[in-house]
Amino acid sequence: MKICNYFKFTIILIFILSNVCSFSSLGIADELPLRQRWSPSIFGRNDEVGSVNWINNKKVLEPLKLVKKVKVATLGKVY
């Protein structure tokens, strides 16, 4: 029984290692898109925050209009 489990573990390990080696040789984990400027920003050339530029004071206060009644719910336990 112990030999059977060892054999299964060895086969699974060989399978995993062969797939990892084949994926790395294909270049799937390439970082080329991170180095390219493939998506220009409408906020200018040096924009680094992306969609956070759309958040302003008006957008932050907008959800407060949806609150009708204030209730507090404890989501965790106090130990």
N, CA, C and O of each residue as an XYZ file, in Angstrom:
316
protein
N       0.826     -1.193      0.000
C       0.000      0.000      0.000
C       0.871      1.257      0.000
O       0.565      2.228     -0.692
N       1.931      1.236      0.760
C       2.818      2.384      0.852
C       3.523      2.622     -0.487
O       3.748      3.769     -0.874
N       3.868      1.549     -1.187
C       4.534      1.674     -2.476
C       3.582      2.265     -3.506
O       3.994      3.060     -4.351
N       2.332      1.885     -3.442
C       1.330      2.408     -4.371
C       1.176      3.923     -4.204
O       1.113      4.640     -5.202
N       1.116      4.418     -2.987
C       1.013      5.854     -2.726
C       2.270      6.585     -3.192
O       2.186      7.686     -3.737
N       3.414      5.983     -2.980
C       4.677      6.581     -3.411
C       4.706      6.673     -4.928
O       5.160      7.675     -5.480
N       4.221      5.631     -5.610
C       4.184      5.618     -7.065
C       3.252      6.705     -7.593
O       3.601      7.403     -8.546
N       2.075      6.859     -6.990
C       1.127      7.901     -7.396
C       1.726      9.287     -7.210
O       1.598     10.154     -8.074
N       2.377      9.483     -6.074
C       3.000     10.778     -5.801
C       4.075     11.089     -6.830
O       4.190     12.227     -7.283
N       4.867     10.080     -7.205
C       5.941     10.276     -8.179
C       5.373     10.633     -9.545
O       5.897     11.522    -10.217
N       4.321      9.960     -9.960
C       3.699     10.252    -11.261
C       3.134     11.667    -11.282
O       3.312     12.389    -12.264
N       2.465     12.066    -10.227
C       1.893     13.415    -10.154
C       2.994     14.468    -10.167
O       2.857     15.498    -10.827
N       4.076     14.223     -9.450
C       5.191     15.161     -9.414
C       5.834     15.297    -10.783
O       6.160     16.409    -11.202
N       6.022     14.197    -11.483
C       6.596     14.253    -12.835
C       5.679     15.026    -13.766
O       6.151     15.821    -14.579
N       4.381     14.806    -13.661
C       3.417     15.516    -14.499
C       3.478     17.023    -14.246
O       3.501     17.812    -15.191
N       3.504     17.415    -12.992
C       3.544     18.844    -12.645
C       4.833     19.481    -13.129
O       4.807     20.562    -13.718
N       5.950     18.830    -12.891
C       7.231     19.390    -13.313
C       7.342     19.482    -14.831
O       7.909     20.446    -15.345
N       6.823     18.513    -15.549
C       6.881     18.575    -17.008
C       6.044     19.727    -17.543
O       6.434     20.382    -18.509
N       4.884     19.982    -16.914
C       4.056     21.106    -17.351
C       4.693     22.443    -17.019
O       4.611     23.378    -17.815
N       5.315     22.548    -15.876
C       5.975     23.804    -15.499
C       7.111     24.092    -16.458
O       7.282     25.231    -16.893
N       7.881     23.088    -16.789
C       9.001     23.286    -17.712
C       8.511     23.656    -19.101
O       9.113     24.507    -19.756
N       7.437     23.039    -19.562
C       6.941     23.346    -20.903
C       6.352     24.753    -20.961
O       6.526     25.445    -21.964
N       5.647     25.200    -19.894
C       5.096     26.551    -19.888
C       6.192     27.606    -19.855
O       6.069     28.639    -20.513
N       7.246     27.369    -19.112
C       8.313     28.363    -19.037
C       9.062     28.455    -20.352
O       9.556     29.528    -20.698
N       9.162     27.354    -21.101
C       9.850     27.407    -22.380
C       9.003     28.088    -23.443
O       9.545     28.613    -24.416
N       7.668     28.090    -23.275
C       6.794     28.758    -24.229
C       6.769     30.266    -24.027
O       6.326     30.999    -24.911
N       7.232     30.734    -22.891
C       7.235     32.166    -22.631
C       5.890     32.695    -22.186
O       5.595     33.872    -22.392
N       5.068     31.856    -21.583
C       3.742     32.280    -21.143
C       3.844     33.325    -20.038
O       2.999     34.215    -19.947
N       4.855     33.226    -19.213
C       5.018     34.153    -18.101
C       5.844     35.365    -18.504
O       6.588     35.912    -17.690
N       5.717     35.782    -19.744
C       6.485     36.919    -20.236
C       5.914     38.214    -19.669
O       4.699     38.355    -19.533
N       6.775     39.138    -19.346
C       6.353     40.418    -18.778
C       6.357     41.525    -19.819
O       6.397     42.703    -19.464
N       6.317     41.171    -21.082
C       6.367     42.165    -22.146
C       5.253     43.203    -22.051
O       5.544     44.388    -22.213
N       3.977     42.831    -21.794
C       2.945     43.868    -21.693
C       3.182     44.854    -20.557
O       2.730     45.996    -20.631
N       3.877     44.436    -19.519
C       4.159     45.355    -18.413
C       5.207     46.381    -18.791
O       5.251     47.468    -18.214
N       6.044     46.051    -19.747
C       7.102     46.973    -20.158
C       6.672     47.874    -21.297
O       7.301     48.905    -21.535
N       5.626     47.515    -21.998
C       5.164     48.317    -23.124
C       4.117     49.323    -22.678
O       3.444     49.130    -21.665
N       3.988     50.389    -23.436
C       2.897     51.338    -23.214
C       1.802     50.996    -24.216
O       1.588     51.727    -25.184
N       1.110     49.885    -23.983
C       0.141     49.378    -24.931
C      -1.249     49.957    -24.729
O      -2.126     49.756    -25.570
N      -1.467     50.666    -23.641
C      -2.768     51.257    -23.394
C      -2.593     52.704    -22.958
O      -2.417     52.966    -21.768
N      -2.637     53.635    -23.876
C      -2.438     55.037    -23.487
C      -3.586     55.537    -22.616
O      -4.738     55.145    -22.807
N      -3.267     56.392    -21.674
C      -4.258     56.911    -20.742
C      -4.861     58.204    -21.280
O      -4.175     59.009    -21.910
N      -6.157     58.392    -21.022
C      -6.803     59.644    -21.431
C      -6.441     60.777    -20.482
O      -6.753     61.939    -20.745
N      -5.782     60.437    -19.377
C      -5.417     61.455    -18.388
C      -4.002     61.973    -18.577
O      -3.489     62.707    -17.733
N      -3.387     61.606    -19.650
C      -2.054     62.115    -19.919
C      -1.011     61.018    -19.959
O      -1.252     59.870    -19.583
N       0.130     61.410    -20.419
C       1.214     60.466    -20.649
C       1.799     59.897    -19.365
O       2.195     58.732    -19.339
N       1.862     60.683    -18.308
C       2.500     60.250    -17.061
C       1.497     59.729    -16.038
O       1.810     59.665    -14.849
N       0.306     59.359    -16.477
C      -0.709     58.855    -15.560
C      -0.293     57.496    -15.001
O       0.081     56.596    -15.754
N      -0.360     57.355    -13.684
C       0.015     56.100    -13.036
C      -1.122     55.483    -12.227
O      -1.009     54.332    -11.805
N      -2.208     56.211    -11.999
C      -3.278     55.686    -11.149
C      -4.460     55.148    -11.934
O      -5.281     54.424    -11.371
N      -4.576     55.469    -13.191
C      -5.633     54.896    -14.019
C      -7.031     55.348    -13.635
O      -7.305     56.547    -13.579
N      -7.926     54.387    -13.369
C      -9.336     54.706    -13.138
C      -9.590     55.430    -11.824
O     -10.696     55.925    -11.612
N      -8.621     55.507    -10.950
C      -8.793     56.265     -9.704
C      -8.978     57.751    -10.012
O      -9.506     58.492     -9.182
N      -8.556     58.183    -11.177
C      -8.765     59.577    -11.574
C     -10.238     59.942    -11.659
O     -10.584     61.118    -11.548
N     -11.110     58.965    -11.853
C     -12.542     59.231    -11.952
C     -13.180     59.505    -10.590
O     -14.297     60.019    -10.537
N     -12.510     59.180     -9.502
C     -13.071     59.379     -8.168
C     -12.811     60.805     -7.712
O     -11.666     61.257     -7.680
N     -13.882     61.512     -7.357
C     -13.762     62.866     -6.832
C     -14.674     62.986     -5.612
O     -15.286     61.999     -5.204
N     -14.772     64.150     -5.039
C     -15.589     64.344     -3.831
C     -17.058     64.024     -4.081
O     -17.727     63.471     -3.209
N     -17.556     64.362     -5.244
C     -18.959     64.103     -5.565
C     -19.229     62.597     -5.612
O     -20.259     62.139     -5.116
N     -18.327     61.836     -6.195
C     -18.494     60.387     -6.272
C     -18.400     59.729     -4.900
O     -19.062     58.719     -4.658
N     -17.603     60.273     -4.012
C     -17.460     59.704     -2.673
C     -18.724     59.930     -1.855
O     -19.132     59.048     -1.100
N     -19.354     61.097     -1.991
C     -20.550     61.430     -1.211
C     -21.840     60.871     -1.804
O     -22.866     60.853     -1.125
N     -21.809     60.411     -3.066
C     -23.007     59.905     -3.732
C     -23.682     58.739     -3.007
O     -24.907     58.763     -2.892
N     -22.976     57.726     -2.513
C     -23.646     56.613     -1.826
C     -24.350     57.017     -0.536
O     -25.247     56.302     -0.088
N     -23.975     58.138      0.076
C     -24.636     58.568      1.311
C     -26.104     58.924      1.086
O     -26.898     58.894      2.026
N     -26.468     59.256     -0.136
C     -27.866     59.561     -0.442
C     -28.742     58.312     -0.388
O     -29.961     58.417     -0.252
N     -28.135     57.144     -0.491
C     -28.886     55.894     -0.480
C     -29.231     55.414      0.924
O     -30.071     54.530      1.087
N     -28.596     55.982      1.929
C     -28.821     55.539      3.303
C     -30.144     56.095      3.801
O     -30.364     57.307      3.805
N     -31.039     55.176      4.229
C     -32.348     55.591      4.747
C     -32.406     55.492      6.267
O     -32.954     56.373      6.930
N     -31.848     54.434      6.811
C     -31.871     54.207      8.242
C     -30.498     53.689      8.648
O     -29.906     52.871      7.944
N     -29.997     54.161      9.770
C     -28.675     53.753     10.220
C     -28.806     52.581     11.178
O     -29.451     52.691     12.221
N     -28.190     51.454     10.823
C     -28.134     50.292     11.695
C     -26.686     49.828     11.748
O     -25.956     49.899     10.760
N     -26.291     49.356     12.914
C     -24.934     48.858     13.076
C     -24.997     47.354     13.234
O     -25.773     46.847     14.044
N     -24.197     46.641     12.478
C     -24.143     45.172     12.549
C     -22.731     44.764     12.914
O     -21.758     45.204     12.302
N     -22.636     43.913     13.925
C     -21.340     43.384     14.322
C     -21.032     42.185     13.447
O     -21.764     41.196     13.469
N     -19.967     42.260     12.685
C     -19.614     41.207     11.755
C     -18.593     40.233     12.330
O     -18.367     39.165     11.761
N     -17.989     40.584     13.429
C     -16.994     39.711     14.043
C     -17.317     39.478     15.493
O     -18.216     40.102     16.058
N     -16.578     38.578     16.085
C     -16.761     38.300     17.512
C     -15.673     39.004     18.310
O     -14.519     39.080     17.889
N     -16.060     39.509     19.452
C     -15.101     40.122     20.348
C     -14.604     39.049     21.309
O     -15.384     38.451     22.050
N     -13.324     38.821     21.286
C     -12.740     37.796     22.154
C     -12.108     38.407     23.376
O     -11.568     37.688     24.217
